[in-house]
Amino acid sequence: MPYAVTLAEDVAHRLGQLAEYLAQAPPHRSAQVLGRVLDCDDGVLGQVTALLATGSHFAQRHARSGAFPPELWLALGRASNELHDIGLDLDEYLADIQRLAAPPVAAGATAAKPVASGVAARKRR
């Protein structure tokens, strides 16, 4: 089997594992995962969008030669555009996801008081 096909199968399998983890993870871990998945630039959503855009360009070249139907090129382009738009919609919630991704504070724990830096301490003398 060609490497690229094996790679695609591995990616699909790992995404399934990630979905299983996400279903069982505590909220802050789920938010951490979702933050990485929904990243429009480097996350899974961004990379899948780029993959479909690349597939659309590939299909366009082959549709022009008659090897692929033009509908495939158009469908891949629409899918890429829709995922891009979905990514933009979800980007509105990035701050909420980042806030939820912060580890929970242990019960009874208090935040550490800031310690004055050496520069600030010297100025006070």
KOLPAMAR-381452 format. One record per residue (C-alpha): residue number from 1; residue in three letters; z, x, y. Coordinates in nm, 4 decimals, decimal comma, padded with zeros to 6 digits. Layout:
N
+-----+------+----------+----------+----------+
: seq : type :        Z :        X :        Y :
+-----+------+----------+----------+----------+
: NUM :  ala :        Z :        X :        Y :
...
+-----+------+----------+----------+----------+
// end
This chain:
125
+-----+------+----------+----------+----------+
: seq : type :        Z :        X :        Y :
+-----+------+----------+----------+----------+
:   1 :  met :  00,0000 :  00,0000 :  00,0000 :
:   2 :  pro : -00,0839 :  00,1401 :  00,3468 :
:   3 :  tyr :  00,2075 :  00,2800 :  00,5468 :
:   4 :  ala :  00,1599 :  00,0315 :  00,8331 :
:   5 :  val :  00,1856 : -00,2649 :  00,5947 :
:   6 :  thr :  00,5013 : -00,1204 :  00,4382 :
:   7 :  leu :  00,6405 : -00,0596 :  00,7871 :
:   8 :  ala :  00,5720 : -00,4217 :  00,8889 :
:   9 :  glu :  00,7455 : -00,5454 :  00,5716 :
:  10 :  asp :  01,0438 : -00,3195 :  00,6431 :
:  11 :  val :  01,0687 : -00,4448 :  01,0022 :
:  12 :  ala :  01,0569 : -00,8063 :  00,8816 :
:  13 :  his :  01,3278 : -00,7350 :  00,6224 :
:  14 :  arg :  01,5502 : -00,5647 :  00,8786 :
:  15 :  leu :  01,5068 : -00,8550 :  01,1206 :
:  16 :  gly :  01,6262 : -01,0857 :  00,8433 :
:  17 :  gln :  01,9314 : -00,8635 :  00,7920 :
:  18 :  leu :  01,9974 : -00,8682 :  01,1645 :
:  19 :  ala :  01,9799 : -01,2484 :  01,1685 :
:  20 :  glu :  02,2341 : -01,2615 :  00,8838 :
:  21 :  tyr :  02,4653 : -01,0261 :  01,0733 :
:  22 :  leu :  02,4251 : -01,2254 :  01,3914 :
:  23 :  ala :  02,5247 : -01,5472 :  01,2151 :
:  24 :  gln :  02,8560 : -01,3933 :  01,1042 :
:  25 :  ala :  02,9421 : -01,1571 :  01,3876 :
:  26 :  pro :  03,2144 : -01,2210 :  01,6443 :
:  27 :  pro :  03,0882 : -01,3416 :  01,9842 :
:  28 :  his :  03,1006 : -01,0044 :  02,1614 :
:  29 :  arg :  02,9085 : -00,8341 :  01,8795 :
:  30 :  ser :  02,6542 : -01,1163 :  01,8726 :
:  31 :  ala :  02,6064 : -01,0760 :  02,2473 :
:  32 :  gln :  02,5601 : -00,6992 :  02,2035 :
:  33 :  val :  02,2908 : -00,7612 :  01,9430 :
:  34 :  leu :  02,1227 : -01,0325 :  02,1495 :
:  35 :  gly :  02,1222 : -00,8053 :  02,4527 :
:  36 :  arg :  01,9254 : -00,5469 :  02,2566 :
:  37 :  val :  01,6975 : -00,8015 :  02,0932 :
:  38 :  leu :  01,6101 : -00,9843 :  02,4154 :
:  39 :  asp :  01,5434 : -00,6744 :  02,6259 :
:  40 :  cys :  01,1940 : -00,7350 :  02,7631 :
:  41 :  asp :  01,1156 : -00,3653 :  02,7860 :
:  42 :  asp :  01,2705 : -00,1858 :  02,4899 :
:  43 :  gly :  01,4147 : -00,4678 :  02,2794 :
:  44 :  val :  01,2731 : -00,6512 :  01,9832 :
:  45 :  leu :  01,1276 : -00,9293 :  02,1978 :
:  46 :  gly :  00,9526 : -00,6818 :  02,4258 :
:  47 :  gln :  00,8164 : -00,4816 :  02,1358 :
:  48 :  val :  00,6915 : -00,7902 :  01,9483 :
:  49 :  thr :  00,5249 : -00,9087 :  02,2696 :
:  50 :  ala :  00,3556 : -00,5681 :  02,3058 :
:  51 :  leu :  00,2504 : -00,5753 :  01,9406 :
:  52 :  leu :  00,0855 : -00,9154 :  01,9832 :
:  53 :  ala : -00,0886 : -00,7985 :  02,3016 :
:  54 :  thr : -00,2209 : -00,4967 :  02,1123 :
:  55 :  gly : -00,3287 : -00,7246 :  01,8286 :
:  56 :  ser : -00,5092 : -00,9453 :  02,0770 :
:  57 :  his : -00,7036 : -00,6498 :  02,2191 :
:  58 :  phe : -00,7865 : -00,5351 :  01,8658 :
:  59 :  ala : -00,9010 : -00,8841 :  01,7653 :
:  60 :  gln : -01,1092 : -00,9118 :  02,0836 :
:  61 :  arg : -01,3026 : -00,5958 :  01,9951 :
:  62 :  his : -01,3654 : -00,7189 :  01,6421 :
:  63 :  ala : -01,4474 : -01,0728 :  01,7528 :
:  64 :  arg : -01,7251 : -00,9326 :  01,9696 :
:  65 :  ser : -01,8750 : -00,7635 :  01,6641 :
:  66 :  gly : -01,8397 : -01,0836 :  01,4599 :
:  67 :  ala : -01,5754 : -00,9442 :  01,2205 :
:  68 :  phe : -01,2975 : -01,1744 :  01,3475 :
:  69 :  pro : -01,3219 : -01,5277 :  01,4774 :
:  70 :  pro : -01,2782 : -01,5495 :  01,8559 :
:  71 :  glu : -01,0030 : -01,8079 :  01,8036 :
:  72 :  leu : -00,7825 : -01,5366 :  01,6527 :
:  73 :  trp : -00,8197 : -01,3209 :  01,9627 :
:  74 :  leu : -00,7367 : -01,6150 :  02,1871 :
:  75 :  ala : -00,4408 : -01,7256 :  01,9736 :
:  76 :  leu : -00,2899 : -01,3757 :  01,9761 :
:  77 :  gly : -00,3371 : -01,3537 :  02,3519 :
:  78 :  arg : -00,1683 : -01,6915 :  02,4039 :
:  79 :  ala :  00,1199 : -01,5917 :  02,1762 :
:  80 :  ser :  00,1678 : -01,2682 :  02,3687 :
:  81 :  asn :  00,1608 : -01,4501 :  02,7030 :
:  82 :  glu :  00,4057 : -01,7152 :  02,5836 :
:  83 :  leu :  00,6488 : -01,4555 :  02,4490 :
:  84 :  his :  00,6268 : -01,2724 :  02,7795 :
:  85 :  asp :  00,7111 : -01,5933 :  02,9653 :
:  86 :  ile :  00,9973 : -01,6663 :  02,7252 :
:  87 :  gly :  01,1300 : -01,3156 :  02,7888 :
:  88 :  leu :  01,1238 : -01,3806 :  03,1628 :
:  89 :  asp :  01,3106 : -01,7083 :  03,1129 :
:  90 :  leu :  01,5749 : -01,5407 :  02,8968 :
:  91 :  asp :  01,6115 : -01,2547 :  03,1429 :
:  92 :  glu :  01,7978 : -01,4989 :  03,3690 :
:  93 :  tyr :  02,0853 : -01,4877 :  03,1201 :
:  94 :  leu :  02,1075 : -01,1094 :  03,0889 :
:  95 :  ala :  02,4199 : -01,0845 :  03,3052 :
:  96 :  asp :  02,5918 : -01,3528 :  03,0956 :
:  97 :  ile :  02,4971 : -01,1743 :  02,7743 :
:  98 :  gln :  02,6255 : -00,8426 :  02,9103 :
:  99 :  arg :  02,9520 : -01,0068 :  03,0149 :
: 100 :  leu :  02,9944 : -01,1593 :  02,6698 :
: 101 :  ala :  02,9102 : -00,8266 :  02,5051 :
: 102 :  ala :  03,2194 : -00,6579 :  02,6500 :
: 103 :  pro :  03,4773 : -00,6027 :  02,3763 :
: 104 :  pro :  03,7622 : -00,8522 :  02,3899 :
: 105 :  val :  04,0884 : -00,7294 :  02,5426 :
: 106 :  ala :  04,3675 : -00,7144 :  02,2855 :
: 107 :  ala :  04,6462 : -00,9691 :  02,3288 :
: 108 :  gly :  04,9242 : -00,8285 :  02,5434 :
: 109 :  ala :  04,7160 : -00,5324 :  02,6522 :
: 110 :  thr :  04,6923 : -00,4618 :  03,0198 :
: 111 :  ala :  04,4241 : -00,2719 :  03,1969 :
: 112 :  ala :  04,5122 :  00,0878 :  03,2706 :
: 113 :  lys :  04,6001 :  00,1567 :  03,6309 :
: 114 :  pro :  04,3501 :  00,3811 :  03,8037 :
: 115 :  val :  04,4625 :  00,7400 :  03,8365 :
: 116 :  ala :  04,3996 :  00,9139 :  04,1666 :
: 117 :  ser :  04,1501 :  01,1934 :  04,1413 :
: 118 :  gly :  04,2457 :  01,5462 :  04,2425 :
: 119 :  val :  04,0409 :  01,5166 :  04,5604 :
: 120 :  ala :  04,2113 :  01,1949 :  04,6683 :
: 121 :  ala :  04,5562 :  01,3329 :  04,5791 :
: 122 :  arg :  04,5008 :  01,6437 :  04,7917 :
: 123 :  lys :  04,3978 :  01,4406 :  05,0952 :
: 124 :  arg :  04,7202 :  01,2407 :  05,0855 :
: 125 :  arg :  04,9480 :  01,5428 :  05,1169 :
+-----+------+----------+----------+----------+
// end
